Amino acid sequence: MRKLGLIGGMSWASSAIYYEKINRGVRKRLGGRHSAPLLIESLDFEPIAEAQARGDWESLGEQLAASARRLEKAGAEGLVLCSNTMHKLYDYLTDAVSIPVLHIGDVTARAMQAENIHRAALLGTRFTMSEGFLRDRLKGHGIEIAIPDPERMAEIDRIIFDELVLGETLVESKRTMKTFITNLDKAKNEAVVLGCTELVMLVNPNSNVLPIFDTTTLHAEAATDWILGEN
């Protein structure tokens, strides 16, 4: 198996999902008591969220690059960034290290192409929904992307930052997200992309009116494939 480095903590709740899914994936493939060889650097999300809010992306990019270099030096043979929003700074990682960095948008697009999806709605933080770093990556694979209206966008962002990153899942927010997804179906979208690693805590991919592509699960599955030399 190849050793994978995880840059997490953004938030710790979604990083825990990565850790569990990757290890379960390895055990399922290999059986017995096998688990994944991982190196994890978990960052403090409070100052990161503050820097995001004030638009200080350069310092965040430098922080991620330093983290990537530490993991490479410690023996990581590949990297996964456990955050959709921070993929805005993906190039900082690839410029900092000589090992591969698995992009969350690429693995999500491949899964959508396999299901013949051409148009999907993207849900995530306000940064992910309103900016092009993930939308353009998906469009580069031939997938047309729609985003919610500003009011819904603001509510989804609030749920993520005020609830999910703290590990909280409220019944009212689950109902809100289900309503939003139902409206997206009426807007002729073929699928929904959960473009925030925490959203799977709130949205059940198997019980909605539209196919749900959970980027966290897809990224973790691709990481498992890579560890086992299958990708």
C-alpha positions in Angstrom: 0.0 0.0 0.0 1.0 3.6 -0.6 1.1 6.1 2.2 -1.3 9.0 1.9 -1.2 12.3 3.7 -4.4 14.1 4.7 -4.6 17.8 5.4 -7.7 18.1 7.6 -9.3 20.1 10.4 -11.4 22.2 8.0 -13.5 21.0 9.8 -12.5 18.2 12.1 -16.0 16.7 11.7 -15.6 16.1 8.0 -12.0 15.0 8.4 -13.2 12.3 10.8 -15.5 11.1 8.0 -12.5 10.8 5.6 -10.5 8.8 8.1 -13.3 6.4 8.7 -14.3 5.9 5.1 -10.7 5.4 3.9 -10.0 2.8 6.6 -13.3 1.0 6.0 -12.5 1.0 2.3 -9.1 -0.6 2.8 -10.5 -3.2 5.2 -13.3 -4.0 2.8 -10.9 -4.5 -0.1 -8.2 -6.4 1.8 -10.1 -8.0 4.7 -8.8 -9.1 8.0 -7.3 -6.4 10.2 -6.0 -4.2 7.4 -6.1 -0.4 7.8 -4.8 2.5 5.7 -1.3 3.9 6.1 -2.1 7.6 6.7 -0.3 10.7 7.8 -2.7 13.4 9.1 -2.1 17.1 9.7 -5.2 18.5 11.3 -5.3 22.3 11.3 -7.1 24.7 13.7 -10.1 25.9 11.7 -11.0 29.0 13.7 -8.1 31.2 12.3 -8.7 29.7 8.9 -12.3 30.6 8.9 -11.4 34.1 10.0 -8.9 34.5 7.2 -11.5 33.2 4.7 -14.0 35.8 5.9 -11.5 38.7 5.5 -10.3 37.4 2.1 -6.7 36.6 3.2 -6.3 33.6 0.8 -2.6 34.1 0.2 -1.7 33.4 3.8 -4.0 30.4 3.7 -2.3 29.1 0.6 1.1 29.5 2.2 -0.2 27.6 5.3 -1.5 24.7 3.2 1.8 24.6 1.2 3.8 24.4 4.4 1.5 21.6 5.6 1.9 19.7 2.3 5.7 20.0 2.6 5.7 18.6 6.1 3.6 15.6 5.1 5.9 14.9 2.1 9.0 15.2 4.2 7.3 12.8 6.7 6.9 10.1 4.0 3.5 10.8 2.3 3.5 9.6 -1.2 0.3 11.4 -2.2 -2.0 14.0 -0.6 -5.7 14.6 -0.1 -7.0 18.0 1.0 -10.1 17.3 3.2 -12.1 20.4 2.2 -13.9 21.6 -0.9 -13.5 25.3 -0.1 -9.8 25.1 0.4 -9.4 23.6 -3.1 -9.5 27.2 -4.1 -5.8 27.0 -3.1 -5.1 23.7 -4.8 -2.2 25.2 -6.9 -0.4 26.2 -3.8 -0.2 22.5 -2.9 0.9 21.2 -6.3 3.6 23.9 -6.5 4.9 23.0 -3.0 5.4 19.3 -3.4 6.5 16.7 -6.0 3.9 14.1 -5.0 0.3 13.8 -6.5 -2.6 15.7 -4.9 -6.0 14.1 -5.6 -8.4 16.9 -6.7 -11.9 16.6 -5.3 -13.5 18.0 -8.4 -11.9 15.5 -10.7 -13.0 12.5 -8.8 -16.5 13.9 -8.5 -16.7 14.6 -12.2 -15.6 11.1 -13.1 -18.4 9.7 -11.0 -20.9 12.0 -12.6 -19.7 11.1 -16.1 -20.1 7.4 -15.3 -23.8 8.2 -14.6 -24.2 10.3 -17.7 -24.9 13.5 -15.8 -24.7 16.7 -17.8 -26.3 19.3 -15.5 -26.1 19.5 -11.7 -26.7 22.0 -8.9 -23.8 22.7 -6.6 -24.3 23.2 -2.9 -21.5 24.3 -0.5 -20.0 27.3 1.2 -20.6 30.7 -0.3 -17.0 30.6 -1.6 -17.6 27.3 -3.4 -21.0 28.2 -4.8 -20.2 31.8 -5.9 -16.6 31.4 -7.2 -15.3 29.3 -10.0 -12.6 27.1 -8.6 -14.8 24.0 -8.3 -17.5 25.0 -10.8 -15.0 25.5 -13.5 -13.3 22.2 -12.7 -16.6 20.4 -13.2 -17.4 22.4 -16.3 -14.0 21.3 -17.7 -15.3 17.8 -17.6 -18.4 18.8 -19.6 -20.8 19.2 -16.6 -23.0 22.3 -16.6 -23.3 23.7 -13.0 -26.2 25.7 -11.5 -26.1 27.4 -8.1 -28.9 28.4 -5.7 -30.3 32.0 -5.5 -28.6 34.4 -3.1 -31.1 33.8 -0.2 -30.7 30.1 -0.3 -27.0 30.4 -0.8 -26.7 32.5 2.4 -28.7 30.0 4.4 -26.7 27.0 3.3 -23.5 28.9 4.2 -24.9 29.7 7.6 -25.8 26.1 8.3 -22.3 25.0 7.3 -20.4 27.5 9.4 -22.7 27.8 12.4 -23.7 24.2 12.8 -21.9 21.5 10.7 -18.3 22.6 11.3 -19.1 22.3 15.0 -20.4 18.8 14.5 -24.0 19.8 15.0 -26.9 18.4 12.8 -30.2 20.0 13.5 -33.5 18.5 12.4 -34.7 21.9 11.1 -31.6 22.2 8.9 -32.2 18.7 7.5 -35.7 19.8 6.5 -34.4 23.0 5.0 -31.9 21.1 2.9 -34.4 18.6 1.7 -36.7 21.4 0.6 -33.9 23.1 -1.3 -33.0 19.9 -3.1 -36.7 19.4 -4.0 -36.7 22.8 -5.6 -33.6 22.1 -7.5 -35.3 19.1 -9.0 -38.1 21.4 -10.2 -35.4 23.6 -11.9 -34.6 20.7 -14.2 -31.3 19.7 -12.6 -30.2 16.1 -13.2 -28.3 15.8 -9.9 -26.9 17.6 -6.9 -23.3 17.9 -5.9 -22.6 18.2 -2.2 -19.7 20.5 -2.6 -18.9 20.9 1.1 -17.3 18.0 3.0 -19.7 18.5 5.9 -23.0 18.5 4.0 -23.2 14.7 4.0 -23.8 15.0 7.7 -27.1 16.6 6.9 -28.1 15.2 3.5 -28.8 11.5 3.0 -27.5 10.7 -0.6 -29.9 7.8 -0.8 -33.2 9.4 0.1 -33.7 12.5 -2.1 -35.6 13.2 -5.3 -32.4 13.8 -7.2 -29.2 11.7 -7.5 -26.7 13.1 -4.9 -23.0 13.1 -5.5 -21.3 13.4 -2.2 -17.8 14.8 -2.8 -16.6 13.6 0.6 -17.4 9.9 -0.1 -16.1 10.1 -3.7 -12.9 11.7 -2.6 -12.4 9.1 0.2 -13.1 6.3 -2.3 -10.5 7.7 -4.7 -8.0 8.0 -1.9 -8.6 4.3 -1.1 -8.1 3.4 -4.7 -4.9 5.3 -4.8 -3.6 3.8 -1.5 -4.2 0.3 -3.0 -2.5 1.3 -6.3 -5.7 1.1 -8.3 -5.8 4.8 -9.4 
